[in-house]
């Protein structure tokens, strides 16, 4: 029996159409590498599992009776993986190059690297800067929320974790990849224990990359390969659209406390409070001019105010991030 080079692991929740497009793109664009596809379905109610059984019977399907979340879902699927490398891939992605082969070949030729990711594109073809970023810190979070990164867009010192001063067009060593597309050596993933289950949604990719780097491996961003990423497909199903912003900060705080110390986590909360307060003041200040000129949607400004006000409440421990799994 031929050795499997890459196990593609996909965690799905109610994204039937996107999952179909993702699986088809893998089959249509992949050559030169032996791979398997493992999909774990987190108790979808949209016909995802029926579609897979009908359209992709050769893929391994794991049906969970509950929503395990991203980390637990991936870890459950890992138990079934037999590839030398693991590609963690979101169901809301679409391959447009032979990305599996490109990333596999890179790791084969570069033994000092533990993981590699590729260029992620928005639907309009623009680059998602989350595909290659720095680890989050209290200061780069403050720079993002307070708009310092926009006031000084070419200055590295005031950059957010997404490194907006860099156009992301060139390949390079980086800190952190997006969880939408990470290929790593299975031996490393097994050694560090897979994804940390301290997170339900968001932050798992940051934690995984941190564990890989602190174990002595390098991480690479490979721009030769490209994937469309229709981001937010699962989180968009949550009614409170500002909830994901709050949950992202909660996950970052978990990362700080787990990998640094409690003081760093407190500093992070303070940075979110100060940055969000500045953002609310800026939005409230310009709102009357927007109303007069009608240059932007009033609903967009209302949403922004709500989102950053909720971040202020979260930083003061007045906003819960508990997820009602009944609705997930």
N, C-alpha and C positions, 0 to 999 in steps of 0.2 A: 504494500500500500504506500502510495506517495506521501511524503511528509507535507503537512499543511504549513505554508509559509506565514500566512496572516489569518487570524481570526477576527472578523469584523463583528463587533458587539454593538447592538443598537437597543436602547431602552425606549419603548413606545408607550404613549398614553394619548389616545383619542386623536391621532393624526393620520388617519387612514390614507387620504389622498397624497399627503406628503411622503408618507412611508412608501407607498407604491412607487412614487417618482424616484425616491432615494434608491430603493432596491433595483429598479430598472436601470438607473444610471450606473450603478456598480457593475451590473452585468454587461451593459453596453460599452463601457469605457475601460474595462479592466482586461489586461493581457500580460503575459510574461511572469505571472505569479500565481501560485496555488493558494486558494483562499476558501474559507467557509464563512457563512453568515449566520450569526446567532441573534435572534430578536427575542427580547423578553418583554412581554406585554403587561403593563401595570393595570390590569383589570379595565381595559377600554370598553366603552359602550357604543362605539361608532362603527362596528363591523370590521375593525382592523384585523382581528384574528381570522375571521372568515375569509377576508380578502387574501391573506397570506396563504392559507390552506388551498385556496382556489388558484391563485396566480403564481405563488412561489413555493411549491411543495418541497423543493430541494433545500430550502432554508430551515435551520433548526428554530423551532418556536417553543418558547417557554411561556406558559400562561399562568400568571400570578392571580390569586384570588383577591389580592388587595394591592393598593398603590404603594409600592415599596420605596418610591422616590428614586432619584438618579443614582445615588451611591450604592444603596442596597441592591437595586436592580442590576447594575453593572457587576457587582460582586457575585450575585447569584449566577449571572450568565458566564462569568469567568470560570466557574466550576466545570462548565461544559466545553471550554475552549481547548483546542489541541494545537494551535498555531505557535510558531516560534516567536511571533510578534502579535500584539493585540492592537487593533485599531478601534478606539472608542469613537463612535460616530453618531451624531444626532439624526433622528428620522427626518428633520426638516432641512436636510442637506441634499445637494444634487451634484454629483461629480461631472466635471466638464473636461477633465484631462485624465490620463491614466495615473491617477494620484496614488492608488494603492501600490503600484509598481514603483513609482518615483520615490515614495517615502520608504518603502521596503529596501530598495536598492541603496538609498542613502545610509540607512542604519547598517546594512550589510557591509558597506565600505568604510564606515566610520565607527569602529568599536568603542571609541571614547564617549559616544553619544548614547544617552539612555532613552531619549524621546525626540520625536520630530512632528511638526505640524506644517500645514501649508496655508496658502493665501485663501482667506474666506471673503467672498464677495456678497454685497447686498444685491437685491433683485435688479437694481439699475446699473450694476457693474462696479460700483464704488467699493473700496476696501473697508472691511470691518476691522477697526484698529484693535479690537479685543483679541484678534487672532495672534498677536504678539505684543506682550506688555511686560511691565515691571510688577513686582509683588506690591500689594497695597500697603500703604503706610498712612499714619494719621496726617502727615503733611501733604502727600499727593492727593488724598481725599479732600482736604481743605481747599487745595488749589482748584480742584474740579468744581466743588460746590460754590465757592466764592467767585468763580469765573476768572481767577487769576491765569488759568491756562489759556483762556481766550484773549485776555488782555496782552499776554506775552506768548503768543502761539509758537514762536521759534526758539523759546528759551527753555532749555532742559530743566533748569532749576525749578521753574514754576509748572512743570508738566504734571498732568494726571498720570495714573498708572498706565494709560494707553499710549503714552509717549507721542502726543500729537505733533511734536516738533519734527518727527521723522515720518516720511511719506509711506513707509511700510512696503516700498517697491523692491527693496533689495534683501537678499537672504543674509541671515546673521545669527549669532548666538543670542539667546534671550533668556529671561527668567521664567516666563509663564505663557503657556498656550491656552487656547480656548477649548473647553470641554466638548465643543461641537466636533472637534477633529484632533485627536491625539493618538499617534502610533508610538508604542513603547515596547521594549523587550519584555517578554512574558516572565523571564527569570527575575527581572527587577520588580515587576508588578507583584509577583508572588512573594518576593522577599519583603517588600514594604507592606504587604497585606491588602493590596488593592486600594480602592477609594475609602477614605475615612467616613464612617457612618455617623460622625458627629453632625453631619449636614444632611438636610432633606433635599434642598434645592439651592443652587448657587454655592460657590466657594469650594466645591469638591475638586474642581480642576486646578485651582490655585494651590490647594493643600497637596494634591498629588504631585504637581510640578516641584513644589518646595521639598517634598520628601525625596524626589528623584535627585534634585540638585544637592541636597545636604548629604546624600549617600555617595556623592563624588562623581556623578555623571553630568554631562553637558546636555543642553536642550537646544534644538535648532529650529529656525523658522525658514521653510523652504518655499520660495516664491515661484519656482518653476511649475509647481502644481497648484491648481485652482479648483475651488469648490464653491458653489452657491450655498449660502446659508440663510434660509428664511426664518430668522431668529424670532424667538418668543412664541412659538406655536403652542407650547403647552401652558406657559404662564399666562398667555392671553385669554385662556379659558376661565381664569379667575375673575370674578365680577369686579372686585376692587382693583382698578388698574394701577393704583399707587402702591398696592401691596408688595409687588415685586421689588420696588425701590427700597422699601423697608426691609424686606427679607434679605436683599443683597447686603445691606449694611450689617444686619444681624449675623450673616454668615462671615463677613469680613472680621467682625469682632471676635467670633469664635476662632477664626484663624489666628488673630493676634494673640489671644489668650493661650491657645494651645501651643503655638510655635515660638512665641516670644515670652511674654509674662503678663500678669494682670494689669500692671501699670500701663503697658502699651495698649491694652484693650480699653482702659479708661481714657487714655489720650485720644483714642480713636473716636469714642463717643463725644468727647469735647470738640473734636474737629468737625464732626457731623453737625453738632449743635451750632457752632459758630458759622460754619460755611452755609448751612441751610438758612440761618437767620439772615445772613447777608443776601442770599438769593431771594428770600421772601421780600425783603426791603426793596431790592432792585425791581422785582416784578410789580409790587404794589406801587412803586414810584412811577413806573412807566405805563401802568394800566390806564389812567385817564387819557393819556395821549393816544393810546391804541384805540380806545373807545371813540375818540374824536375823529381820528383818521381812518378807523375801520380797516387798518392795514393787515391785521391778523385776526384769527378767530378768537372771539371772547371766551368760548368754551375751552380753547387751548390754554389760555391764561388762567382760567378757573382751575383747570386740571393741574397746572404747574403749581399754583398756590397751594392746592390741597396736598400735592405730593410732598413739597418741601415743608409744609406745616406738619405733616405726618412724620417726617424725618426729625423735626424738632421734638415732637412728642415722643418718638422712639428714643432719642438721645437722653430724654428726661425720664425714661422708663415709664412713660404714660401711654405707650402704644404697644399692644401685644403682637407678637409674630407667630402665635400658635396657629397651626394650620388645621382646619376642620377637614379631616381626611374623608369624611362623608361626602364631601363635594369634589373630591379629587379622584 
